[in-house]
């Protein structure tokens, strides 16, 4: 499954392993830690969720737990206006 793209209006500022994501229409900014930043960067690149899970597993993560977290996190990002809603449900 391909990861959904970011919403067109979203602006992202990179700070090493962390990101700040701004959603202007909601007048919100989110400071993302390393795990959330990995997910948002993967969405920006249009990665496949399977590739993202493999990356986590390669450093010792549990694949089922990682997949569940990423799916739930995608829903949170969509609810906060970070992800494009044009791609349909996560």
C-alpha positions in Angstrom: 0.0 0.0 0.0 1.4 3.4 -1.0 1.5 6.0 1.7 -0.8 9.0 1.1 0.8 12.3 0.1 0.8 15.4 2.3 -2.0 17.9 1.9 -1.0 20.6 -0.7 -1.0 23.4 1.9 1.3 21.7 4.4 4.7 23.2 5.0 7.5 21.1 6.5 10.7 22.3 8.1 13.5 19.8 8.7 15.6 19.8 11.8 18.0 16.8 11.6 15.8 13.9 12.9 12.8 16.0 13.8 10.3 17.9 11.7 7.9 20.8 12.2 4.8 20.5 10.1 2.6 23.6 9.6 -1.1 23.3 8.5 -2.0 27.0 7.7 -5.8 26.5 7.3 -6.0 25.1 10.8 -3.5 27.6 12.2 -1.5 24.7 13.7 2.1 23.6 13.8 3.3 20.2 15.0 6.7 19.3 16.3 7.3 15.7 15.3 9.8 13.4 17.0 11.9 10.9 15.1 9.3 8.2 14.6 6.6 10.7 13.4 9.2 12.5 11.2 10.1 9.1 9.6 6.4 8.6 8.7 5.9 12.1 7.3 9.1 11.9 5.3 8.0 8.6 3.9 4.7 10.2 2.9 6.6 13.0 1.2 8.5 10.5 -0.9 5.5 8.3 -1.7 7.0 5.2 -0.1 5.1 2.0 0.4 4.0 1.1 3.9 5.7 -2.3 3.6 9.0 -0.6 2.9 8.5 1.6 6.0 7.8 -1.4 8.2 10.9 -3.2 6.8 13.0 -0.2 7.8 11.7 -0.3 11.4 12.2 -4.1 11.5 15.8 -3.8 10.3 16.6 -1.9 13.5 14.9 -4.5 15.8 11.2 -3.5 15.7 8.3 -5.9 15.6 6.6 -5.9 12.2 3.0 -6.3 13.4 3.4 -3.6 16.0 5.0 -1.3 13.6 2.3 -1.8 10.9 -0.5 -1.1 13.5 1.3 2.0 14.8 1.8 3.4 11.2 -1.8 2.8 10.2 -3.1 4.5 13.4 -0.6 7.3 13.0 -1.7 7.9 9.4 -5.3 8.3 10.6 -4.1 10.9 13.2 -2.2 12.8 10.5 -5.2 12.8 8.2 -7.5 14.0 11.1 -5.1 16.9 11.7 -5.0 18.0 8.1 -1.5 16.9 7.4 -2.4 14.3 4.8 -4.3 14.7 1.6 -7.9 13.6 2.0 -8.2 13.2 -1.8 -6.5 9.8 -1.5 -9.5 8.3 0.4 -9.4 6.5 3.8 -6.2 5.1 5.2 
